[in-house]
Amino acid sequence: MRPALVLALGLVSFLCSPTVAQEASVKETRCWVGDVTFSAGAGINAGNSTAVCEAGRGWKEAEAGAPVIGCLLEGELSSVGAVVGIRNNDSLMLQCDAGGRWTTLAANSEG
């Protein structure tokens, strides 16, 4: 009986102890686009320019020529240079360019 009591008290004290390592940060260090998260400093294409994730502030317009980390398509991030097929199209493919935009390629081109 005594070991069961000690085990129960130990379990209760463990569950009630503070969880300092799990405390939330005051400032958010990530940015979101849909269900995709980006770390601070990540750049993506945002219409006619590039946006950069700033910790605690969100997306901000970047300077011209700022590097991007890839392209978004249907909630999935692909790296620069990635080539993906287009659903229901055997003659065209998409390639993520250095500016974070998808460009079309003929399916038989190599590159």
KAKA-V318790 format. One record per helix or strand. SS is the DSSP state (H for helix, E for strand). FROM is the first residue (numbers start at 1). TO is the last residue. Records with the same first field share a line. If there is no record, write none. Layout:
SS: FROM-TO  FROM-TO
//
This chain:
H: 2-16  20-22
E: 30-33  36-39  43-46  49-54  58-61  71-73  76-78  83-86  89-96  102-106
//
